[in-house]
């Protein structure tokens, strides 16, 4: 899939109808190669409102160290966009499969956003495409 597959008027549709294509649009190849965290802030109807891209993410960071900053980010989103939801992408190189590191990141994001911003989903996205990180994997 690609952003070229998005139908006319896609911004007026919920991102849940075109998740892979929307992620392809917002997460470019450079972000996938360098590593990035992309949070697509959406409204309560899952329409895209504001992308947030954090690039050049360190590969050796321990996810426990992220929970404070992620909680502050979730709080900022909740304050700035009442009723916000979010679609999250973990951009990286490597295998086109969900890794243990992806699961750890997704779990940290899930804990940090809990009670503040509803998660539409968390996806691992590589140069080869994206894969959802299933909720049960996020609970790890």
Number of C-alpha atoms within 10 A of each C-alpha: 14 13 14 10 13 18 11 8 7 14 13 10 15 16 22 14 12 18 19 21 19 23 25 22 14 17 22 14 17 14 24 24 15 15 21 23 22 23 24 24 25 24 18 16 13 21 20 22 14 14 16 13 16 13 15 16 15 10 11 7 9 12 15 11 10 14 19 12 11 18 20 13 15 23 17 13 22 19 13 10 17 12 15 23 27 28 23 25 28 24 31 24 16 13 11 15 16 17 13 11 13 22 22 18 24 27 23 23 21 22 16 21 23 13 11 20 25 20 19 17 18 26 25 25 32 25 19 13 18 22 17 16 22 14 14 9 14 18 13 12
